[in-house]
């Protein structure tokens, strides 16, 4: 009987070892190690290392987050980083300042808020954290534009930026994949869109030209397009200046939609 108890105890102990090791690994991972893993993941295009060390409340699902992060890791490729300093905000919050160098040529100083929940540190990203005056662009990016084959010519040849999305159902903001520069004599660009909706909810999308920052968006100009547009709908966006570099289009729908959701195709020129 004693031998049986010994074997049972040994089996329980061996079975519990991986769980104990995992718990200890989570507890002992310092805030510095977390932000280093997070940024190294960006350099190495390791989307899981990035996602596992960030709490980004802008996404409704992990699948959506991973999908968009994969695009961002390519479009905003990080090639090098340096932690410049940190300050304690509270027992569960520490703000870091990091110098980031991107493949686009952009060099920035970025504030990153680390928060601790259940003994785990993570980079915190939310709508309220996207505006931060400590963000500094030390060197502008060299802009690149892309062309979508889904846009009908001849307009496509003149697009600064174009997009094609479908199956979106929530009212969360999202961004174009393309980055572009504006250089206009009248501080105005043309906007052409197709937007369609299969649900009973009335469709409306705010198209905003922004310079996307890690913790904030600098807005150049915006226009709200209401209703379904199944043919070329032409309008304009008036901005705050004649030039604007490193811009993206931010899309903000105004409601929730039933499957298969809403879709959009369009461009800025």
Secondary structure by P-SEA (a helix, b strand, c coil): caaaaaaaaaaaaaaaaaaaaaaaaaaaccaaaaaaaaaaaaaacaaaaaaaaccccccccaaaaaaaaaaaaaaaccccccccccccccccbbbbbbbbbccccbbbbbbbbbbbcccccccccccccccccccccccccbbbbbbbcccccccccccccccccccccccbbbbbcccccccccccbbbbbbbbbbccccbbbbbbbbccccccccccccccccccccccccccccccccccccbbbbbbbbcccccccbbbbccccc
